[in-house]
């Protein structure tokens, strides 16, 4: 089975949240926060990672309150390509063969698209 999830967010929505430590710790893992910081706290980067988590939840047809958002981690390989790492209960519950993630930003928007092969 193949499932797809997509999410579009307005980048400016994160402007006032970039300096909110509670927000950052609630939605982004330590590794994600380090990546965001390494990219100069770029709002498009934050929006893209956030959209990726939402897109993943849409692909598995679950709401954000079913699994802790921090259990879905968006990392980047040596070529800066994003990928998903699952932790804790969601890792036990979701059995997949492959997850493909694409993130894009343009103007005022960031979009993430996820395809999961179960």
N, CA, C and O atoms as a GROMACS GRO file, in nm:
protein
  472
    1UNK      N    1   0.083  -0.117   0.000
    1UNK     CA    2   0.000   0.000   0.000
    1UNK      C    3   0.089   0.125   0.000
    1UNK      O    4   0.195   0.127   0.061
    2UNK      N    5   0.043   0.226  -0.069
    2UNK     CA    6   0.112   0.354  -0.074
    2UNK      C    7   0.020   0.461  -0.014
    2UNK      O    8  -0.100   0.461  -0.039
    3UNK      N    9   0.077   0.549   0.066
    3UNK     CA   10   0.000   0.659   0.125
    3UNK      C   11   0.076   0.789   0.103
    3UNK      O   12   0.199   0.792   0.100
    4UNK      N   13   0.001   0.897   0.089
    4UNK     CA   14   0.061   1.028   0.063
    4UNK      C   15   0.006   1.130   0.162
    4UNK      O   16  -0.113   1.126   0.196
    5UNK      N   17   0.091   1.221   0.207
    5UNK     CA   18   0.051   1.333   0.290
    5UNK      C   19   0.120   1.458   0.242
    5UNK      O   20   0.235   1.453   0.199
    6UNK      N   21   0.050   1.570   0.250
    6UNK     CA   22   0.108   1.697   0.206
    6UNK      C   23   0.062   1.806   0.302
    6UNK      O   24  -0.050   1.801   0.353
    7UNK      N   25   0.148   1.904   0.325
    7UNK     CA   26   0.111   2.016   0.411
    7UNK      C   27   0.177   2.143   0.360
    7UNK      O   28   0.294   2.143   0.320
    8UNK      N   29   0.101   2.250   0.362
    8UNK     CA   30   0.145   2.382   0.319
    8UNK      C   31   0.132   2.477   0.436
    8UNK      O   32   0.026   2.483   0.499
    9UNK      N   33   0.237   2.553   0.467
    9UNK     CA   34   0.231   2.649   0.577
    9UNK      C   35   0.283   2.785   0.530
    9UNK      O   36   0.370   2.794   0.443
   10UNK      N   37   0.228   2.887   0.589
   10UNK     CA   38   0.274   3.023   0.562
   10UNK      C   39   0.397   3.049   0.650
   10UNK      O   40   0.389   3.040   0.773
   11UNK      N   41   0.508   3.080   0.589
   11UNK     CA   42   0.634   3.096   0.660
   11UNK      C   43   0.628   3.206   0.765
   11UNK      O   44   0.683   3.190   0.874
   12UNK      N   45   0.563   3.316   0.736
   12UNK     CA   46   0.558   3.429   0.830
   12UNK      C   47   0.488   3.392   0.961
   12UNK      O   48   0.504   3.461   1.062
   13UNK      N   49   0.412   3.286   0.959
   13UNK     CA   50   0.343   3.238   1.080
   13UNK      C   51   0.443   3.205   1.191
   13UNK      O   52   0.409   3.208   1.309
   14UNK      N   53   0.568   3.173   1.153
   14UNK     CA   54   0.669   3.133   1.249
   14UNK      C   55   0.756   3.250   1.297
   14UNK      O   56   0.845   3.231   1.381
   15UNK      N   57   0.732   3.370   1.244
   15UNK     CA   58   0.814   3.487   1.278
   15UNK      C   59   0.817   3.512   1.428
   15UNK      O   60   0.925   3.528   1.485
   16UNK      N   61   0.702   3.517   1.491
   16UNK     CA   62   0.700   3.548   1.635
   16UNK      C   63   0.733   3.426   1.720
   16UNK      O   64   0.755   3.440   1.841
   17UNK      N   65   0.736   3.307   1.661
   17UNK     CA   66   0.762   3.185   1.737
   17UNK      C   67   0.909   3.147   1.741
   17UNK      O   68   0.948   3.063   1.822
   18UNK      N   69   0.991   3.206   1.654
   18UNK     CA   70   1.131   3.168   1.644
   18UNK      C   71   1.207   3.187   1.776
   18UNK      O   72   1.302   3.113   1.804
   19UNK      N   73   1.167   3.284   1.856
   19UNK     CA   74   1.236   3.310   1.982
   19UNK      C   75   1.160   3.255   2.102
   19UNK      O   76   1.195   3.284   2.217
   20UNK      N   77   1.056   3.178   2.077
   20UNK     CA   78   0.975   3.119   2.184
   20UNK      C   79   1.030   2.981   2.217
   20UNK      O   80   1.005   2.884   2.145
   21UNK      N   81   1.107   2.973   2.326
   21UNK     CA   82   1.171   2.847   2.365
   21UNK      C   83   1.068   2.735   2.387
   21UNK      O   84   1.093   2.620   2.351
   22UNK      N   85   0.954   2.769   2.445
   22UNK     CA   86   0.849   2.669   2.468
   22UNK      C   87   0.804   2.608   2.335
   22UNK      O   88   0.792   2.486   2.323
   23UNK      N   89   0.780   2.691   2.236
   23UNK     CA   90   0.739   2.644   2.105
   23UNK      C   91   0.845   2.553   2.044
   23UNK      O   92   0.813   2.444   1.995
   24UNK      N   93   0.970   2.596   2.047
   24UNK     CA   94   1.078   2.518   1.987
   24UNK      C   95   1.092   2.382   2.054
   24UNK      O   96   1.109   2.281   1.985
   25UNK      N   97   1.086   2.377   2.187
   25UNK     CA   98   1.101   2.250   2.258
   25UNK      C   99   0.978   2.161   2.244
   25UNK      O  100   0.989   2.039   2.254
   26UNK      N  101   0.864   2.221   2.219
   26UNK     CA  102   0.740   2.144   2.205
   26UNK      C  103   0.732   2.074   2.069
   26UNK      O  104   0.679   1.963   2.060
   27UNK      N  105   0.784   2.138   1.963
   27UNK     CA  106   0.766   2.086   1.827
   27UNK      C  107   0.891   2.034   1.759
   27UNK      O  108   0.882   1.965   1.658
   28UNK      N  109   1.010   2.066   1.812
   28UNK     CA  110   1.133   2.029   1.745
   28UNK      C  111   1.228   1.958   1.841
   28UNK      O  112   1.249   2.003   1.954
   29UNK      N  113   1.285   1.847   1.794
   29UNK     CA  114   1.381   1.773   1.875
   29UNK      C  115   1.511   1.854   1.887
   29UNK      O  116   1.529   1.955   1.819
   30UNK      N  117   1.600   1.807   1.973
   30UNK     CA  118   1.728   1.875   1.988
   30UNK      C  119   1.806   1.877   1.856
   30UNK      O  120   1.867   1.978   1.821
   31UNK      N  121   1.804   1.766   1.783
   31UNK     CA  122   1.874   1.760   1.655
   31UNK      C  123   1.811   1.856   1.554
   31UNK      O  124   1.882   1.922   1.478
   32UNK      N  125   1.679   1.863   1.553
   32UNK     CA  126   1.611   1.956   1.462
   32UNK      C  127   1.644   2.101   1.499
   32UNK      O  128   1.668   2.184   1.412
   33UNK      N  129   1.646   2.130   1.628
   33UNK     CA  130   1.679   2.266   1.673
   33UNK      C  131   1.823   2.301   1.635
   33UNK      O  132   1.850   2.415   1.595
   34UNK      N  133   1.914   2.205   1.647
   34UNK     CA  134   2.054   2.229   1.607
   34UNK      C  135   2.062   2.256   1.457
   34UNK      O  136   2.136   2.344   1.414
   35UNK      N  137   1.985   2.181   1.378
   35UNK     CA  138   1.984   2.203   1.233
   35UNK      C  139   1.928   2.342   1.201
   35UNK      O  140   1.984   2.414   1.118
   36UNK      N  141   1.819   2.378   1.266
   36UNK     CA  142   1.758   2.509   1.244
   36UNK      C  143   1.858   2.619   1.278
   36UNK      O  144   1.872   2.716   1.203
   37UNK      N  145   1.927   2.603   1.389
   37UNK     CA  146   2.028   2.702   1.429
   37UNK      C  147   2.142   2.708   1.328
   37UNK      O  148   2.192   2.816   1.297
   38UNK      N  149   2.183   2.593   1.276
   38UNK     CA  150   2.292   2.588   1.178
   38UNK      C  151   2.253   2.658   1.047
   38UNK      O  152   2.339   2.699   0.970
   39UNK      N  153   2.124   2.671   1.023
   39UNK     CA  154   2.073   2.738   0.904
   39UNK      C  155   2.036   2.884   0.935
   39UNK      O  156   1.961   2.947   0.861
   40UNK      N  157   2.090   2.937   1.045
   40UNK     CA  158   2.069   3.076   1.080
   40UNK      C  159   1.927   3.107   1.127
   40UNK      O  160   1.877   3.218   1.108
   41UNK      N  161   1.862   3.008   1.188
   41UNK     CA  162   1.724   3.024   1.235
   41UNK      C  163   1.631   3.072   1.123
   41UNK      O  164   1.540   3.151   1.145
   42UNK      N  165   1.657   3.022   1.004
   42UNK     CA  166   1.579   3.057   0.886
   42UNK      C  167   1.434   3.013   0.903
   42UNK      O  168   1.407   2.896   0.932
   43UNK      N  169   1.342   3.105   0.887
   43UNK     CA  170   1.200   3.075   0.905
   43UNK      C  171   1.150   2.970   0.806
   43UNK      O  172   1.065   2.889   0.840
   44UNK      N  173   1.201   2.971   0.684
   44UNK     CA  174   1.160   2.872   0.584
   44UNK      C  175   1.203   2.732   0.627
   44UNK      O  176   1.131   2.635   0.601
   45UNK      N  177   1.317   2.720   0.693
   45UNK     CA  178   1.363   2.591   0.743
   45UNK      C  179   1.269   2.540   0.852
   45UNK      O  180   1.229   2.424   0.850
   46UNK      N  181   1.234   2.627   0.946
   46UNK     CA  182   1.141   2.591   1.054
   46UNK      C  183   1.007   2.549   0.995
   46UNK      O  184   0.951   2.446   1.033
   47UNK      N  185   0.956   2.628   0.903
   47UNK     CA  186   0.827   2.599   0.842
   47UNK      C  187   0.830   2.466   0.767
   47UNK      O  188   0.734   2.389   0.773
   48UNK      N  189   0.939   2.439   0.698
   48UNK     CA  190   0.951   2.314   0.622
   48UNK      C  191   0.953   2.191   0.711
   48UNK      O  192   0.890   2.090   0.680
   49UNK      N  193   1.025   2.199   0.821
   49UNK     CA  194   1.029   2.086   0.915
   49UNK      C  195   0.892   2.065   0.979
   49UNK      O  196   0.845   1.952   0.991
   50UNK      N  197   0.829   2.175   1.019
   50UNK     CA  198   0.696   2.166   1.078
   50UNK      C  199   0.597   2.105   0.978
   50UNK      O  200   0.519   2.017   1.013
   51UNK      N  201   0.599   2.152   0.855
   51UNK     CA  202   0.509   2.100   0.751
   51UNK      C  203   0.536   1.952   0.726
   51UNK      O  204   0.443   1.877   0.695
   52UNK      N  205   0.660   1.909   0.739
   52UNK     CA  206   0.694   1.767   0.719
   52UNK      C  207   0.626   1.678   0.822
   52UNK      O  208   0.576   1.571   0.790
   53UNK      N  209   0.626   1.724   0.946
   53UNK     CA  210   0.562   1.647   1.053
   53UNK      C  211   0.411   1.638   1.029
   53UNK      O  212   0.351   1.532   1.046
   54UNK      N  213   0.351   1.749   0.990
   54UNK     CA  214   0.207   1.750   0.959
   54UNK      C  215   0.177   1.660   0.840
   54UNK      O  216   0.079   1.586   0.842
   55UNK      N  217   0.260   1.665   0.738
   55UNK     CA  218   0.239   1.581   0.620
   55UNK      C  219   0.250   1.433   0.655
   55UNK      O  220   0.175   1.350   0.604
   56UNK      N  221   0.345   1.400   0.743
   56UNK     CA  222   0.360   1.262   0.785
   56UNK      C  223   0.233   1.214   0.856
   56UNK      O  224   0.183   1.105   0.828
   57UNK      N  225   0.182   1.294   0.948
   57UNK     CA  226   0.060   1.256   1.019
   57UNK      C  227  -0.058   1.240   0.923
   57UNK      O  228  -0.142   1.152   0.942
   58UNK      N  229  -0.064   1.324   0.822
   58UNK     CA  230  -0.170   1.310   0.722
   58UNK      C  231  -0.153   1.180   0.644
   58UNK      O  232  -0.252   1.115   0.610
   59UNK      N  233  -0.030   1.144   0.614
   59UNK     CA  234  -0.004   1.021   0.539
   59UNK      C  235  -0.046   0.897   0.618
   59UNK      O  236  -0.091   0.798   0.560
   60UNK      N  237  -0.030   0.901   0.750
   60UNK     CA  238  -0.071   0.786   0.831
   60UNK      C  239  -0.212   0.803   0.885
   60UNK      O  240  -0.262   0.720   0.961
   61UNK      N  241  -0.276   0.912   0.844
   61UNK     CA  242  -0.416   0.940   0.880
   61UNK      C  243  -0.439   0.951   1.030
   61UNK      O  244  -0.534   0.894   1.084
   62UNK      N  245  -0.350   1.024   1.096
   62UNK     CA  246  -0.362   1.048   1.240
   62UNK      C  247  -0.353   1.197   1.268
   62UNK      O  248  -0.294   1.272   1.191
   63UNK      N  249  -0.414   1.238   1.378
   63UNK     CA  250  -0.405   1.377   1.421
   63UNK      C  251  -0.283   1.395   1.512
   63UNK      O  252  -0.226   1.298   1.562
   64UNK      N  253  -0.245   1.521   1.532
   64UNK     CA  254  -0.126   1.552   1.610
   64UNK      C  255  -0.139   1.502   1.754
   64UNK      O  256  -0.037   1.477   1.819
   65UNK      N  257  -0.261   1.488   1.807
   65UNK     CA  258  -0.276   1.447   1.946
   65UNK      C  259  -0.265   1.296   1.967
   65UNK      O  260  -0.267   1.249   2.082
   66UNK      N  261  -0.253   1.218   1.860
   66UNK     CA  262  -0.242   1.072   1.872
   66UNK      C  263  -0.100   1.032   1.913
   66UNK      O  264  -0.082   0.947   2.000
   67UNK      N  265  -0.001   1.091   1.851
   67UNK     CA  266   0.139   1.064   1.882
   67UNK      C  267   0.208   1.196   1.917
   67UNK      O  268   0.176   1.299   1.859
   68UNK      N  269   0.303   1.192   2.011
   68UNK     CA  270   0.380   1.313   2.039
   68UNK      C  271   0.454   1.360   1.914
   68UNK      O  272   0.519   1.279   1.846
   69UNK      N  273   0.445   1.486   1.885
   69UNK     CA  274   0.506   1.541   1.763
   69UNK      C  275   0.658   1.524   1.764
   69UNK      O  276   0.720   1.517   1.658
   70UNK      N  277   0.717   1.518   1.883
   70UNK     CA  278   0.862   1.501   1.892
   70UNK      C  279   0.906   1.359   1.854
   70UNK      O  280   1.024   1.334   1.834
   71UNK      N  281   0.811   1.267   1.845
   71UNK     CA  282   0.844   1.130   1.804
   71UNK      C  283   0.858   1.118   1.653
   71UNK      O  284   0.895   1.012   1.602
   72UNK      N  285   0.829   1.226   1.582
   72UNK     CA  286   0.852   1.234   1.438
   72UNK      C  287   0.966   1.334   1.420
   72UNK      O  288   0.950   1.453   1.447
   73UNK      N  289   1.080   1.285   1.373
   73UNK     CA  290   1.198   1.370   1.363
   73UNK      C  291   1.238   1.385   1.217
   73UNK      O  292   1.246   1.287   1.142
   74UNK      N  293   1.264   1.509   1.178
   74UNK     CA  294   1.307   1.538   1.041
   74UNK      C  295   1.456   1.571   1.046
   74UNK      O  296   1.497   1.671   1.104
   75UNK      N  297   1.535   1.485   0.985
   75UNK     CA  298   1.679   1.505   0.980
   75UNK      C  299   1.722   1.525   0.835
   75UNK      O  300   1.640   1.513   0.743
   76UNK      N  301   1.849   1.554   0.815
   76UNK     CA  302   1.902   1.579   0.680
   76UNK      C  303   2.031   1.501   0.662
   76UNK      O  304   2.115   1.497   0.751
   77UNK      N  305   2.045   1.439   0.545
   77UNK     CA  306   2.166   1.360   0.519
   77UNK      C  307   2.281   1.451   0.475
   77UNK      O  308   2.269   1.574   0.477
   78UNK      N  309   2.393   1.389   0.435
   78UNK     CA  310   2.512   1.466   0.399
   78UNK      C  311   2.493   1.554   0.276
   78UNK      O  312   2.570   1.647   0.253
   79UNK      N  313   2.391   1.524   0.198
   79UNK     CA  314   2.360   1.608   0.081
   79UNK      C  315   2.245   1.705   0.110
   79UNK      O  316   2.190   1.768   0.020
   80UNK      N  317   2.209   1.714   0.238
   80UNK     CA  318   2.104   1.803   0.287
   80UNK      C  319   1.963   1.759   0.247
   80UNK      O  320   1.870   1.838   0.253
   81UNK      N  321   1.947   1.634   0.206
   81UNK     CA  322   1.815   1.580   0.174
   81UNK      C  323   1.745   1.541   0.303
   81UNK      O  324   1.804   1.475   0.388
   82UNK      N  325   1.619   1.582   0.319
   82UNK     CA  326   1.547   1.551   0.443
   82UNK      C  327   1.498   1.406   0.446
   82UNK      O  328   1.469   1.346   0.343
   83UNK      N  329   1.490   1.354   0.567
   83UNK     CA  330   1.433   1.221   0.588
   83UNK      C  331   1.369   1.214   0.727
   83UNK      O  332   1.398   1.296   0.814
   84UNK      N  333   1.283   1.115   0.744
   84UNK     CA  334   1.207   1.100   0.868
   84UNK      C  335   1.267   0.988   0.953
   84UNK      O  336   1.304   0.882   0.902
   85UNK      N  337   1.276   1.014   1.083
   85UNK     CA  338   1.313   0.912   1.182
   85UNK      C  339   1.200   0.909   1.284
   85UNK      O  340   1.158   1.013   1.335
   86UNK      N  341   1.151   0.788   1.314
   86UNK     CA  342   1.043   0.772   1.411
   86UNK      C  343   1.098   0.721   1.543
   86UNK      O  344   1.197   0.647   1.546
   87UNK      N  345   1.034   0.761   1.653
   87UNK     CA  346   1.078   0.722   1.786
   87UNK      C  347   0.960   0.671   1.868
   87UNK      O  348   0.844   0.702   1.839
   88UNK      N  349   0.990   0.593   1.969
   88UNK     CA  350   0.897   0.547   2.072
   88UNK      C  351   0.777   0.471   2.014
   88UNK      O  352   0.795   0.385   1.927
   89UNK      N  353   0.657   0.502   2.060
   89UNK     CA  354   0.538   0.424   2.023
   89UNK      C  355   0.508   0.429   1.874
   89UNK      O  356   0.468   0.329   1.815
   90UNK      N  357   0.525   0.545   1.814
   90UNK     CA  358   0.496   0.556   1.670
   90UNK      C  359   0.587   0.464   1.589
   90UNK      O  360   0.545   0.409   1.487
   91UNK      N  361   0.710   0.447   1.634
   91UNK     CA  362   0.804   0.357   1.566
   91UNK      C  363   0.754   0.213   1.575
   91UNK      O  364   0.770   0.135   1.480
   92UNK      N  365   0.695   0.176   1.688
   92UNK     CA  366   0.641   0.042   1.707
   92UNK      C  367   0.513   0.021   1.627
   92UNK      O  368   0.489  -0.088   1.575
   93UNK      N  369   0.431   0.125   1.616
   93UNK     CA  370   0.300   0.114   1.552
   93UNK      C  371   0.304   0.121   1.400
   93UNK      O  372   0.219   0.060   1.333
   94UNK      N  373   0.399   0.194   1.344
   94UNK     CA  374   0.403   0.217   1.200
   94UNK      C  375   0.511   0.128   1.137
   94UNK      O  376   0.630   0.148   1.158
   95UNK      N  377   0.466   0.032   1.061
   95UNK     CA  378   0.557  -0.059   0.991
   95UNK      C  379   0.557  -0.020   0.844
   95UNK      O  380   0.454  -0.028   0.777
   96UNK      N  381   0.670   0.023   0.793
   96UNK     CA  382   0.678   0.070   0.655
   96UNK      C  383   0.803   0.015   0.588
   96UNK      O  384   0.899  -0.026   0.654
   97UNK      N  385   0.799   0.015   0.456
   97UNK     CA  386   0.917  -0.025   0.379
   97UNK      C  387   1.003   0.096   0.346
   97UNK      O  388   1.126   0.089   0.348
   98UNK      N  389   0.938   0.208   0.314
   98UNK     CA  390   1.012   0.327   0.275
   98UNK      C  391   0.927   0.451   0.298
   98UNK      O  392   0.805   0.449   0.283
   99UNK      N  393   0.995   0.560   0.334
   99UNK     CA  394   0.932   0.691   0.346
   99UNK      C  395   1.012   0.787   0.259
   99UNK      O  396   1.134   0.794   0.271
  100UNK      N  397   0.943   0.859   0.172
  100UNK     CA  398   1.009   0.960   0.089
  100UNK      C  399   0.954   1.096   0.129
  100UNK      O  400   0.833   1.117   0.133
  101UNK      N  401   1.044   1.190   0.158
  101UNK     CA  402   1.006   1.324   0.202
  101UNK      C  403   1.066   1.427   0.108
  101UNK      O  404   1.184   1.419   0.072
  102UNK      N  405   0.985   1.524   0.070
  102UNK     CA  406   1.033   1.637  -0.008
  102UNK      C  407   0.982   1.765   0.057
  102UNK      O  408   0.864   1.776   0.092
  103UNK      N  409   1.071   1.863   0.073
  103UNK     CA  410   1.036   1.993   0.131
  103UNK      C  411   1.074   2.101   0.030
  103UNK      O  412   1.180   2.094  -0.032
  104UNK      N  413   0.987   2.200   0.014
  104UNK     CA  414   1.017   2.310  -0.075
  104UNK      C  415   0.967   2.440  -0.013
  104UNK      O  416   0.870   2.440   0.063
  105UNK      N  417   1.033   2.550  -0.046
  105UNK     CA  418   0.991   2.683   0.000
  105UNK      C  419   0.993   2.776  -0.120
  105UNK      O  420   1.081   2.768  -0.206
  106UNK      N  421   0.895   2.865  -0.123
  106UNK     CA  422   0.892   2.966  -0.229
  106UNK      C  423   0.810   3.083  -0.178
  106UNK      O  424   0.696   3.067  -0.136
  107UNK      N  425   0.869   3.199  -0.182
  107UNK     CA  426   0.797   3.317  -0.137
  107UNK      C  427   0.753   3.305   0.007
  107UNK      O  428   0.835   3.289   0.097
  108UNK      N  429   0.625   3.312   0.028
  108UNK     CA  430   0.569   3.312   0.163
  108UNK      C  431   0.531   3.173   0.214
  108UNK      O  432   0.477   3.162   0.324
  109UNK      N  433   0.557   3.068   0.136
  109UNK     CA  434   0.507   2.936   0.174
  109UNK      C  435   0.615   2.829   0.175
  109UNK      O  436   0.712   2.834   0.100
  110UNK      N  437   0.594   2.732   0.262
  110UNK     CA  438   0.676   2.610   0.267
  110UNK      C  439   0.579   2.493   0.251
  110UNK      O  440   0.468   2.495   0.304
  111UNK      N  441   0.624   2.393   0.179
  111UNK     CA  442   0.540   2.276   0.155
  111UNK      C  443   0.622   2.151   0.178
  111UNK      O  444   0.742   2.146   0.149
  112UNK      N  445   0.557   2.049   0.232
  112UNK     CA  446   0.621   1.919   0.250
  112UNK      C  447   0.529   1.812   0.196
  112UNK      O  448   0.407   1.816   0.215
  113UNK      N  449   0.589   1.716   0.129
  113UNK     CA  450   0.515   1.605   0.071
  113UNK      C  451   0.582   1.476   0.115
  113UNK      O  452   0.704   1.461   0.106
  114UNK      N  453   0.500   1.381   0.163
  114UNK     CA  454   0.551   1.252   0.210
  114UNK      C  455   0.478   1.140   0.138
  114UNK      O  456   0.356   1.142   0.126
  115UNK      N  457   0.556   1.043   0.092
  115UNK     CA  458   0.499   0.922   0.034
  115UNK      C  459   0.553   0.807   0.119
  115UNK      O  460   0.673   0.796   0.141
  116UNK      N  461   0.462   0.721   0.165
  116UNK     CA  462   0.500   0.607   0.247
  116UNK      C  463   0.461   0.479   0.174
  116UNK      O  464   0.348   0.464   0.127
  117UNK      N  465   0.555   0.389   0.165
  117UNK     CA  466   0.529   0.256   0.109
  117UNK      C  467   0.522   0.160   0.227
  117UNK      O  468   0.620   0.138   0.298
  118UNK      N  469   0.403   0.104   0.246
  118UNK     CA  470   0.382   0.009   0.358
  118UNK      C  471   0.406  -0.133   0.310
  118UNK      O  472   0.393  -0.228   0.388
   0.00000   0.00000   0.00000
